[in-house]
Amino acid sequence: MAEPLPLDVAETLNALLTGSDPVSSALRAQLPYARVVGRCACGCATVDLAVNRAAVPPAPAHGNPAADAWYAEPKDAGVMVFTKDGYLSLLEIYSTSSEPITAWPESRFVER
């Protein structure tokens, strides 16, 4: 069953998709129509997303991940946004440590 975007997921997506380029703009426009439809089996905060495709157009052609970044804290964590057919499909968090990250950190990113 689909659930609305939790605030921390929405904030993470907004922070990652801040660019004024056509892809970021189109993906941000999908946020009100996006829902969480699944969660990672390992217990991390990663979520599967679905968008009401009748309500909003797809993003222009682009590669995957559509956006990615490293967190300022924890320093060993990163996040990626994936799409399918121009629609948000996955917000993935990962860590270079062996412990899964079970909650979305504050959306402060650094360049590496």
Backbone as CSV, one residue per row, in Angstrom:
resi,resn,N_x,N_y,N_z,CA_x,CA_y,CA_z,C_x,C_y,C_z
1,MET,0.840,-1.180,0.000,0.000,0.000,0.000,0.891,1.252,0.000
2,ALA,0.553,2.195,-0.814,1.341,3.420,-0.938,1.058,4.357,0.231
3,GLU,2.104,5.047,0.653,1.963,6.039,1.719,2.501,7.372,1.211
4,PRO,1.961,8.480,1.720,2.493,9.789,1.313,3.978,9.880,1.642
5,LEU,4.661,10.801,0.975,6.085,10.983,1.263,6.270,11.463,2.696
6,PRO,7.032,10.732,3.503,7.356,11.248,4.833,8.147,12.547,4.692
7,LEU,8.054,13.413,5.685,8.708,14.711,5.631,10.205,14.587,5.375
8,ASP,10.883,13.640,6.037,12.334,13.507,5.848,12.689,13.068,4.433
9,VAL,11.870,12.242,3.811,12.086,11.823,2.424,11.867,13.011,1.488
10,ALA,10.789,13.748,1.697,10.499,14.928,0.868,11.613,15.964,0.993
11,GLU,12.088,16.202,2.213,13.171,17.164,2.417,14.452,16.715,1.721
12,THR,14.756,15.434,1.787,15.954,14.907,1.122,15.843,15.088,-0.387
13,LEU,14.699,14.738,-0.956,14.502,14.893,-2.395,14.588,16.361,-2.802
14,ASN,13.952,17.234,-2.051,14.019,18.672,-2.355,15.457,19.169,-2.335
15,ALA,16.225,18.745,-1.355,17.622,19.187,-1.238,18.474,18.668,-2.387
16,LEU,18.212,17.451,-2.835,18.992,16.874,-3.929,18.621,17.454,-5.286
17,LEU,17.402,17.895,-5.423,16.890,18.347,-6.725,16.774,19.869,-6.782
18,THR,17.749,20.573,-6.234,17.686,22.033,-6.156,18.070,22.740,-7.448
19,GLY,18.648,22.036,-8.386,19.118,22.678,-9.610,17.997,23.292,-10.420
20,SER,18.372,24.251,-11.276,17.389,24.893,-12.146,17.319,24.217,-13.517
21,ASP,18.077,23.135,-13.680,18.071,22.411,-14.951,16.702,21.748,-15.159
22,PRO,16.362,21.409,-16.412,15.038,20.846,-16.704,14.743,19.535,-15.984
23,VAL,15.753,18.686,-15.778,15.518,17.403,-15.109,15.173,17.625,-13.640
24,SER,15.980,18.409,-12.936,15.697,18.679,-11.518,14.337,19.346,-11.356
25,SER,14.036,20.305,-12.201,12.744,21.000,-12.115,11.582,20.038,-12.318
26,ALA,11.681,19.174,-13.313,10.607,18.215,-13.591,10.454,17.207,-12.451
27,LEU,11.568,16.745,-11.889,11.481,15.779,-10.783,10.919,16.441,-9.520
28,ARG,11.282,17.684,-9.259,10.695,18.405,-8.116,9.184,18.549,-8.294
29,ALA,8.739,18.781,-9.516,7.303,18.924,-9.782,6.546,17.622,-9.501
30,GLN,7.247,16.500,-9.496,6.616,15.207,-9.233,6.406,14.942,-7.737
31,LEU,7.086,15.682,-6.879,7.038,15.387,-5.436,5.623,15.356,-4.856
32,PRO,4.739,16.293,-5.210,3.384,16.225,-4.630,2.606,14.978,-5.061
33,TYR,3.043,14.337,-6.129,2.339,13.177,-6.675,3.074,11.864,-6.407
34,ALA,4.161,11.938,-5.644,4.974,10.758,-5.339,4.518,10.115,-4.031
35,ARG,4.645,8.813,-3.981,4.294,8.037,-2.795,5.373,6.996,-2.543
36,VAL,5.522,6.598,-1.289,6.396,5.494,-0.927,5.613,4.207,-1.153
37,VAL,6.187,3.302,-1.947,5.509,2.039,-2.246,6.291,0.824,-1.748
38,GLY,7.460,1.052,-1.170,8.240,-0.054,-0.633,9.428,0.472,0.143
39,ARG,10.008,-0.422,0.920,11.182,-0.082,1.729,12.210,-1.189,1.578
40,CYS,13.463,-0.837,1.795,14.555,-1.790,1.661,14.431,-2.888,2.724
41,ALA,14.702,-4.120,2.322,14.600,-5.257,3.229,15.718,-5.290,4.270
42,CYS,16.825,-4.571,4.036,17.950,-4.618,4.980,17.698,-3.765,6.219
43,GLY,16.658,-2.937,6.206,16.358,-2.095,7.350,16.866,-0.674,7.219
44,CYS,17.550,-0.356,6.104,18.019,1.014,5.913,16.840,1.904,5.513
45,ALA,17.085,3.184,5.390,16.025,4.162,5.110,15.616,4.227,3.636
46,THR,16.268,3.485,2.746,15.956,3.508,1.314,14.471,3.233,1.066
47,VAL,13.885,4.010,0.128,12.471,3.826,-0.199,12.273,3.713,-1.710
48,ASP,11.314,2.854,-2.083,10.838,2.762,-3.456,9.729,3.783,-3.620
49,LEU,9.724,4.462,-4.761,8.763,5.532,-5.006,7.927,5.233,-6.241
50,ALA,6.715,5.744,-6.253,5.853,5.711,-7.435,5.215,7.088,-7.563
51,VAL,5.003,7.505,-8.792,4.418,8.821,-9.079,3.125,8.607,-9.861
52,ASN,2.098,9.379,-9.545,0.864,9.368,-10.308,1.166,9.967,-11.678
53,ARG,1.374,9.126,-12.649,1.811,9.563,-13.978,0.744,10.346,-14.732
54,ALA,-0.498,10.214,-14.334,-1.563,10.986,-14.977,-1.562,12.433,-14.511
55,ALA,-0.905,12.706,-13.382,-0.961,14.034,-12.787,0.184,14.948,-13.183
56,VAL,1.286,14.382,-13.696,2.483,15.180,-13.954,3.301,14.512,-15.070
57,PRO,3.948,15.315,-15.932,4.727,14.728,-17.031,6.066,14.168,-16.533
58,PRO,6.688,13.304,-17.345,7.998,12.768,-16.988,9.084,13.832,-17.157
59,ALA,10.194,13.589,-16.503,11.375,14.442,-16.692,11.956,14.168,-18.067
60,PRO,12.685,15.135,-18.637,13.372,14.894,-19.903,14.381,13.741,-19.754
61,ALA,14.800,13.200,-20.869,15.762,12.090,-20.855,17.006,12.475,-20.056
62,HIS,17.491,11.530,-19.245,18.661,11.755,-18.391,19.224,10.405,-17.957
63,GLY,20.397,10.435,-17.384,21.010,9.223,-16.876,20.591,8.936,-15.447
64,ASN,21.012,7.771,-14.947,20.766,7.397,-13.559,22.090,7.176,-12.863
65,PRO,22.280,7.604,-11.629,21.266,8.291,-10.842,20.998,9.691,-11.394
66,ALA,19.781,10.153,-11.167,19.409,11.505,-11.613,20.060,12.556,-10.733
67,ALA,20.357,12.194,-9.486,21.049,13.087,-8.545,21.737,12.212,-7.512
68,ASP,22.869,12.691,-7.007,23.558,11.973,-5.940,24.423,12.942,-5.156
69,ALA,24.705,12.581,-3.912,25.500,13.453,-3.038,26.022,12.649,-1.857
70,TRP,27.042,13.221,-1.205,27.559,12.706,0.062,27.055,13.595,1.171
71,TYR,26.691,12.993,2.293,26.257,13.749,3.457,27.445,14.375,4.173
72,ALA,27.222,15.534,4.781,28.237,16.135,5.653,28.384,15.276,6.905
73,GLU,27.278,14.782,7.435,27.246,13.866,8.585,26.116,12.879,8.376
74,PRO,26.319,11.618,8.512,27.596,10.958,8.752,28.472,11.017,7.507
75,LYS,29.762,11.123,7.723,30.719,11.323,6.633,30.822,10.133,5.683
76,ASP,30.400,8.965,6.114,30.521,7.773,5.276,29.223,7.442,4.538
77,ALA,28.289,8.404,4.460,26.979,8.135,3.865,26.737,8.965,2.617
78,GLY,26.051,8.349,1.672,25.664,9.028,0.448,24.213,8.721,0.118
79,VAL,23.692,9.437,-0.861,22.309,9.268,-1.262,22.210,9.435,-2.775
80,MET,21.300,8.668,-3.380,21.086,8.727,-4.831,19.591,8.700,-5.129
81,VAL,19.208,9.432,-6.181,17.839,9.435,-6.673,17.838,8.736,-8.035
82,PHE,17.005,7.728,-8.166,16.871,7.013,-9.430,15.480,7.245,-10.001
83,THR,15.402,7.151,-11.321,14.127,7.302,-12.010,13.919,6.127,-12.951
84,LYS,12.680,5.968,-13.356,12.330,4.994,-14.394,11.356,5.687,-15.332
85,ASP,11.696,5.712,-16.597,10.863,6.358,-17.621,10.579,7.822,-17.298
86,GLY,11.534,8.503,-16.624,11.392,9.914,-16.320,10.648,10.211,-15.032
87,TYR,10.315,9.182,-14.256,9.587,9.362,-13.004,10.420,8.863,-11.832
88,LEU,10.301,9.553,-10.690,10.995,9.134,-9.480,10.669,7.676,-9.172
89,SER,11.703,6.873,-8.861,11.448,5.460,-8.568,12.167,4.954,-7.316
90,LEU,13.271,5.609,-6.906,14.030,5.095,-5.765,14.845,6.217,-5.139
91,LEU,14.798,6.303,-3.833,15.681,7.174,-3.070,16.510,6.246,-2.206
92,GLU,17.783,6.135,-2.546,18.661,5.159,-1.903,19.708,5.841,-1.037
93,ILE,19.833,5.367,0.182,20.898,5.818,1.077,21.881,4.666,1.222
94,TYR,23.159,5.002,1.285,24.177,3.956,1.421,25.296,4.460,2.308
95,SER,26.080,3.509,2.784,27.167,3.833,3.691,28.375,2.978,3.350
96,THR,29.549,3.543,3.558,30.768,2.767,3.353,31.105,1.944,4.591
97,SER,30.349,2.117,5.679,30.534,1.280,6.861,29.606,0.074,6.742
98,SER,29.705,-0.833,7.662,28.890,-2.051,7.590,27.502,-1.878,8.195
99,GLU,27.261,-0.765,8.861,25.966,-0.538,9.501,25.013,0.194,8.551
100,PRO,23.786,-0.327,8.388,22.820,0.402,7.559,22.372,1.691,8.251
101,ILE,22.055,2.691,7.452,21.562,3.959,7.977,20.038,3.867,7.984
102,THR,19.466,3.890,9.173,18.046,3.598,9.324,17.148,4.837,9.355
103,ALA,17.737,6.023,9.369,16.952,7.265,9.354,17.645,8.249,8.423
104,TRP,16.856,9.120,7.793,17.423,10.103,6.874,18.152,11.184,7.661
105,PRO,19.456,11.374,7.395,20.204,12.444,8.067,19.734,13.815,7.583
106,GLU,20.156,14.845,8.305,19.885,16.211,7.867,20.460,16.383,6.472
107,SER,19.730,17.044,5.592,20.111,17.164,4.181,21.170,18.242,3.968
108,ARG,22.357,18.033,4.530,23.504,18.886,4.273,24.516,18.021,3.523
109,PHE,24.888,18.471,2.339,25.748,17.675,1.480,27.085,18.349,1.265
110,VAL,28.094,17.545,0.945,29.443,18.037,0.684,29.919,17.479,-0.642
111,GLU,30.889,18.164,-1.236,31.513,17.665,-2.457,32.698,16.801,-2.066
112,ARG,32.887,15.713,-2.781,34.037,14.819,-2.528,34.747,14.567,-3.829
